[in-house]
Amino acid sequence: MNQTRTFLIFAWLAVATMLYIAWTRDQAAPPPAEAVVAAQDAGAVATGDTVPDLAPGTMPSAPAAAPSMSAAPPASASASSPAVTVTTDVLRVVLDGGAMRQADLLQYPQTTAAGAPPMRLFASDPAHFYQAQSGWVSNGHPAPTHDAFRPAGPQRAYALAPGQDTLSVPFEWTGPEGVTIRRTWTFQRGDYAVNVHDEVVNAGDAPWQGYVYRQLVRVPPAVKSSFTNPESYSFHGATWFSEQDKFERRKFGEFEEDGPLHKEVTGGWIAMLQHHFFTAWIPGSKDRSTFSLASPQGGTQALVRELGPGVAVAPGTSAETSARLWVGPKLVEAIAAQDVHGLERAVDFSRFGWLAWIAELLFSVLAFLHGIFGNWGWAIIGLVVVIKAILFPLSAAQYKSAAKMRRFQPRIEQLKERYGDDKQKLQMAMMELYKKEKINPVGGCLPLLVQMPVFLALYYTLLESVELRQAPWIGWIQNLTAPDPYFILPAINIAVMWATQKLTPTPIADPMQRKMMQYMPVAMGVMFAFFPAGLVLYWVTNGSLGLLQQWYMLRKYGDKPVAAKGD
């Protein structure tokens, strides 16, 4: 295969890859709707009792003092609930006991500008409403919704002191039947997972039983769908994990049209994902609960909930239940440290399952190289060197095949003249020539076909890796996940592609093909101008090493053409 065809195949694969990315972003098939089943006993309550009906359609728009058993927990928090501010080394949050109203990620500024405010996940303002909420419901007994808890003391501000590793913030609710629920939020230094522990103490005269609910509710963010906006390629919506069906998800806006969700689960977790960040409720691994979705506030909000486990508390006794609330970035190592099955899928390296393992492997290599260089830009360059070294045998085979094709080009042209329009005889004669001379006509394409999945997986790795978010390289590149602000790397990419094209000039008779080849580097360079700088850096490095490799291979395999044989 000559250089022109190889170059055209590369260009076609690159364009096809970009079209495929855009198509899957908008056209990815939604997960199948779950069958609606009746909620059963959660396992910890007395036999014969049922879980309160939490059908999405019965959700009130405002909290009630004591919700009836046919009503779902409210999705909005009461403004009268006393607020408590908690500050750690990584989080600054506002709690009201039953909900985390606001959460700022102190180590993640919104922009690279000096003095930029921290990234805010949870918020209470109507336009960006987003909260994690947890309360209780009960059959026939008063129970606290998420707006009913009050601080256990007068303190309204907590801060993790130097040398302090753990910070606990207490809240409580006491009902008219003598039941008290004591809730403790526990924060750890350097940790984005907050432990939420409930202790139910029954000081009354009658048994009490109820179910804890935990939910995430938000106004779906407005994400501009654009080829130049990397955020639009990331998944935004609710996800959940169960041992029976593994990882499932649903986009915002598809909660109702894709059918209801009513899934009984042991363990598992629920979450809401966005670009670089996510929140998740993680119950105990042996807790039995029911997962559901809803669209409260007239469909302007999205809600994912887990109901359970249930507890039965006799007079004079107590019961406990705990869960973790993750509120933070998609940090691979920190998520793995939670030791929760399936939680690593929150890092959506690949929208396509078959590429996930490649993306995960690439990130592992990147992280290893970052540990050596201390810079993600140099780690990307190091990754190219590693990939080039691994693919060198294939590249050598490509150049050998191309050299052979060039050597026998006069013979091929002779066959074309001999058989004219008889395509069948021409193909048979060419295959005989390939077989006799041991030429692999697709040998020049193989390295490209291997590289494209790597390129696509790396695209999602750079897109999703919060570790690279706003990470600088050198000079003008201060954010590897954003486009090059001065288009220097895309310009270098155009120059490298042009030099690669000129290094092995191939006569092209057709004027249209000749013009297409001349403008191809510019077209590809313009397309790459809107990619994340880290991806363009990868491609510039890859092209530069490829150019050097091609120069060497041409010197080594630049044989003279084999003369055409006479009749």
N, C-alpha and C positions, 0 to 999 in steps of 0.2 A: 504494500500500500504506500503510495507516494505521500510526500509531506503535505500536499494540498488537501488530499482526502482526510488525512489525520487531523489537520487543523480544522477542517469543516466539521468533522465528527465531534471534536472537542467543543466547538462553538454550539453545535446543535444540542449536545448533551447539557451544556451549561444553561442554555435558554429553556430547554425542556425541564430542567430541574427547577428553575425559577417559576415556570408556569405551574408545575406540579405543586410547589410550595403554596402558591397563591390559591390554587384550586382546592387543595385540602384544607386550607384555612377556612374557607367559606362553605365548602361542600361536604365536610366530614360527616359521615352518617352518624346520627344520634344513637345512643344505646337503646336497646329494646325496652319498651315500657314494662314495668313490673306488674304482675297480676295483683289485684287487690285482695288481701286476705284479712280475716278478722284478727285483731290483736288479742293475744293470749296472755295468760298469767306469766309474769316475769320470773317466777320461780322462787322468790323470797317472801311472798305474801301467803296468807292462808288459802287453802284450797277452796275453790269456788268463787273467789273474788276475781274481778276482771279489771283490765287496764282501762282507765277513763278514756272516753272517746275524744280523740284529738284530731278529728277530721279537719283538713285545711279550710273547708268552707265554713266552719263554725267559729273561726278565730275572730274575736272581737277586735275592734280598732283601738280600744282604750283599755287599760288594765282595770280589773275588778278587785274589790276588796277580798273576796274569796270566790274563785271561779267555780261554777257548777261543773258537774262531772261531764256534761255534754259540750263544754266549751274548751277550746284550746288555750294554751298560755298566750298572753298578749305579746305582740311583737314590738311594742314601743315601751320605753321606760318612763316612769313617772318623774317629772321634773322636780318633785318635792322630796325625792329620796336624797338624803345627805350624801355629799360627795367626799371621797377621800383620795388624796393624791399620793402616789407611791413612786419613788425614784430609785432606780438601781443604776449600775454602771452601763446597762444596755437599754433599759426601758424607762419611760416615764408614762404612767397610766393614771386614769381617773376611774375609781370604782364607786359603786353605790351598794355593794354587797351582793346584789343579784345580777349585776351586769358590769362588764368592762366597757365604759362609755367612750373612752379615748385612749389611744396608745400611740406614743411616739417612739421611733427607733433611733436612739441617740447616736448610734455609730453609722447611720445611713442618711446623709443629707439629701434633700430632694434634688439639688443640682450641684454642679461643681463650683458654683460661684462662692466667694468668700462670705461667710456668715449666713449661708443658706439654712433655712429651718430643717429640722429632721423630718424624715419620712413619717407620715401619719397614716396608720392603718384604720383603727377604730375612730369614729367621729360621731358627734351627736347632732350636728347641724343638718337640717332637712335635706339639703341638696346632696350631701355626702354621707348620709346616715349609714352606720356600720357598727354593729355591736355584737359582743358575745354575751349571751344571757343564760341564766340557770335558775330554776325555781322548782316548786313541788306541786303536785296535784294529788288529790285523794278522793276515794269513794266515801261520801257521807261524812267527811271530817274537814274542818278548816285546814288549809295548807297555804304556805306562802308562795305567791308568784315571784318572779324575779325583781319586782319593784317593792317588795314588802320587807326586805332585810334592812336592818339599821346597824350602824357602827356599835361595837360592844363597849366603847369608851368614848371619852371626849376628844381624843386625838384625831385630827383631820389631815395630817401630813406625815408621811413616813419616808425615810431615806436610808439607803444602805450605807453605813458608816465605813470608813477605812478599816480594813482588817476584818470586817463582818462579812460572812459568807451567806447567811440566811436571814430573811426578813419575813415575819408573819404579820398579817393584818386580819383581825377578828371582826366578824359581824354576827348578828343573831336575830331570830324571830321567835316570839312566844305567842302561842295561840290561846284561845279562850278555854280549851280543854286541858290545859296544863302541859302541852307539848312544846318543847323548845328545840329549835334547830340552830345549831352553832356552826357557822361557816368560817373557815380559815383559808385565806389566800396566802400561799407561801412562795416567795421569790428567792431564787438562787443567783449568786454572783455569776455573771457571764452566761446566763441561761435564758433562753426565750420560751421555755416551757414553765408555766406557772401551775403549781398544784392547788387544786380546789377541793377541800375536804369538808364534808358535811357530817356532823354528829347529831343524831335525832335522840333526844332525851324525853322520855314519857314520865312526867311527874303526876299525871292524872290518874283517874280511877278506871278508865276503860282502854282497851287496846286501840292502837292507832296504826294505820297502814297507809302508805302513799308511795308515789313514784317520783323520782327526780327527773327533770327534763333539762336538757342542755341544747342550745340552738345558736346558730349564727344567722344574722339577718342584716341585709344591707340593701341600699339603693344601688342597682347595678351601675358600674362606672361607664361613662361615655368614652369609648375607645375609637379613635378615628381610624377607619380602615384605609390604609395607604401603603403603597409599595415602599415608601420611605420611612414608615413608622414601625420599628421592630416590635413594639408592644402589641401591635395588631396581629402578630403571628403567634403570640402566646395565648394559651387557653385561659379564658375568664369564665368561671362558673363554679358550681358545687361538685364535689367529689365525695365518694364514700368507699369504704373497703370492708369486705366481709370474707370470711374464710371460704364460704361456699361459692361466691361469684367473683371474688377478688376485686380488682380496681374497676370502679364505674364512675361515670361523670355525666353531667348535663350542663349545657351552656345556659347562661342567663337568658331569659326570654323564651326558653323551651321547657320551663318547669311544668306548665299546664298542657301545652300542645303535645308533649310526648307521653302524657298519661301520668297517673298518680304513682307515688312510691310508698310502699308500706312493707318494709322488709324486716323480718325478725332476725336478729344478729347476736352472736356471742362474741364479745370483744369488738374488734374492728375500730373504725374511727370515721368521723365526718369532717369535711373541710371546705373552705372556699379558697380558690386559687386565683392569682393574678400574676402579672409579669414580675418576676424576681421575689415575690413575697406571698405568704399564705397564712391562714389561721385555721386551727383545727381543734376540735374536742376529741380527746382520747380517753375513753372510759377504761376501767379495769379489764384485763384480758379475759376474765371469766364472767364478767357482767353480762347479763342478758338484757337486751334493749330492742327497741323498734325504731328504724330509721324512716324518716318521711321528708317530703318536700312540700312547700307551700308558696303562694304568691300573695302575701297580705297587702293591705292598703290599696285595694283595687288593682292589684297586679303591678304596682309601682315598685314593690320590694321583692326580694328573693330570700327564701328561708330554707335552711336545712336543719333538721332536728333529730336528736336521739332521745327517746323516752325510756327510762329505766336506768338502773334496776329498781325493783320494788322492794320495800322493807315492811316488816310487821314488827311492831314494838309493843310488847306487853307493858302494863303499868309497872313502874319502878325499874325498867330496863332501858337500854339504849341500843342504837344501831348506827353503823357508819358506812359511808360510801365516798369514793374519791375519783377524781378524773384530772387529767392534765389539759391545760389550754395552751396550745402553741400560738404565739403571736410574734411573727418575725420573718426573717429572710429564709430563702431556700438554700441553706447551708448544708452541703452534702454530709460533712463529718458530724455536725451537730445533730442533724436528723438521724443519722445512723446511731448516735450515742443514746437516743431515746429507746432503742431496742424494741421498736414497734413494727410488727410484720406489715409490710406493704407501704409504710409511711414514706419510703424512699421514692415512691411514684409521684409524690408531690412535686419533685423536681422533674418537670416534664421535658427531659432532654430531647425526646423524639415524639412527634405526633403519630409516628408509624412504629408499631411494635418491633418489626424486624430490624429497625435501625437502633433500637434502644441500647443493645449491648455494645454496639460500636461507639455510640456517644458516651456511654459510661466508661468504656475502656479509654477513649481519648481524654476524657476528663481526668481519669486516674493518672495517665501519663503527664498531662498538663500540670496537675497538682504536684507530682513528683519533681518535674523540672522546675516548677515555681519554688519548691523547697531548696533547689540548688542555686538558682539565679536570683531569687527574691524579687522577681519582676515578671508579670504575666506576659508582657510583650516578648521578652527574650525567651520565655517558656514556649510561646507559640512558634518562634523561630526554631527552637530546639526540637519541637514536635515535627516540624517539616523535615529537619535533618534525619530524624529517626524514621519517618515514613519513607523518605527517599532512599535511605539505606536498606529498608526492608523490601522496597519495590525495585531495587536496582537490578536484580536478575530479570524481572519482567521488562524493565526499560531496555536492558541490553538486548533482550530477545526482540523487542519492538524495533530497535535500530538495525539489528541484523536482518530482520524481515524486510524493513524498508529498503535497506541497502541491496538486498537480493532482488527486490521488486524493481529497483532502479536499474540494476545490471541487466535484467531480462526485459526491460521495457521495449527495446528494439524488436525482440522476438514477439512480444505481445502485439505490437503495432503491425508486424508482418502477418500475424494470424488474423487480425482485423481486416487487413486488406484482402487476404486470401478468401475469407468466408463471407465478407460483405454483410448482407442483411440476414444471413442465415444464423440467427442467434443461437439456435440449439447446437449446431456444429461448432460454432465459435466457443460456446461454454464448455463443450466436451473437449475441444482441443486445448483450451486454457487449463482445464482441470488435469489433463494428461501432462501438460508442461509442469504444473505445480507439483504433481506427484513425482514426476521424473527428477526434477531438480530439488525436491524437498522444500518447497516454498509454502509457507502458511499465509494465505492471503488476508487473514484476520489477525495475524500476529501483532500488527502495529496498533490495533485497537484495544488489545487486552489491558495494558496499563491504564488507559483512559477509563475503561469500563470498571476497573477495580477502584480507581481514584474517585469516581463520582459518588458512590455511597459514602466514602470517607468525607468528601467535601460536604455532602448534605448533612451527615451526622455532626460534623464540626460546626456547621451553620447553627444547628439547634443547640449545640454545646455552648457556643459563644453567646447565643441569644438568651439562653435560660440561666447561665451560670451567674448567680449574684456575686460570686467571688470576683468576677471580672468587671462588675458594675462600677463605672467611674474609675476603673483602674488605669493609671497612667503607664505609658511606655517611655518615650523620650520626647523632649522638645514640645512640639505642637500637639502631639497625641496625648491628651490627658483623660481620655475615656475610650477604652478599647471596644465598648459595646455601642458606641455612637459613630456616625459617619465621620470621616476625616474632614475637619472644618475648613481646611484650605485645599482639599483635593490633591494633595501632594502624592500620597500613595496611589490613588487611581492614575495619576499622570505617569508615575514610574511604571505602573502596570501596563499602560499603553505602550511605553517605550520598550519594555521587555518583550511584549507580544510582537511588536513591530520588528525588533531585532531577531526574534525567533523565526518570524516569517521570512526575513531577508537572508538568514543564514543559509538556507537551502532553497535558493530560487528554483522554481519549477515553471517551465513555459506553459502558459495557459492560452489556448487559442481563442476560446470563447470570450468576447469582450465583457459580457455580463458577469461571468465567473471571475475574471481578472479584477473588475471594479469591486466586486463583493469581497474578494480577498484583501484588497487595498484598504477598504473601510472597516473590515472586521475588527482590528485592534481598537479603533476608535469607538465602535459600537459597544464592544465588550467593556472598554474602559469607562464609558458613560454609565453603563448598567452597574458596574462595581462601585461607582462613586457614591451610591446611596446605601451600600452595605455597611455593616459595622466595621470600624477600622481594623479590629482584630482579624476579621475574616479576610479583608483586603491585604493585610500584612502577611497572612498565611499564603495567599495566592501570589503575591509579589515575590516572597521568598521561594515558594515552590517554582514559579516561572524562572526566576534568576538561576536557581540551581539546575533547572531543566535546560536552560540556555547553555550553561557551562557544560552540562553533561552532553548535550547535543553536539557542541563544538568538538568535544573529545571523541565522541562516537563517530562523527563524520570524518575526522582525521584517521580513525582506526579502521572504519568500514567503508570509506569512500572509494570503493572499487570502480574500475572502469567498466563501462557497459559491455555486455556480451554482444558481439556483432550478429546481425540477423543472418540466418542461413538462407542460401538460395534454394530455389525449387529443385 
